[in-house]
Amino acid sequence: MPAGFPPRAIAGSRSTVPFWRKPDRLRPLDEAAAYARCHGDRDESVRIVQLPPRRARYDLLATGEEIRRRFEERIDGRDPETALAPTPPATA
């Protein structure tokens, strides 16, 4: 009998579905627990500091809504005949 399979699943019993338990998931670790797991106990030379939130590097010139509105204005402003005219094939 192959290892890892319950006997009923191999015997051809179609009425039961083999059930394998999923492995337990590890619990999430905070920074201190992760450091302790990787590097052992922490001495006085190591400390965790809280940094202030990063400031924005630059102001955005346009929002997504403004870009969408301008795009719709450009589509509405097109000449319908020009938009449907076929373009000539490119020659190489």
Secondary structure, DSSP 4 states (H G I P E B T S, - for coil): --TTS-HHHHTT--SS----PPPPPPPP--HHHHHHHHH-S--TT----PPPPPPPSS--SS-HHHHHHHHHHHHHHS-HHHHHSPPPPPP-
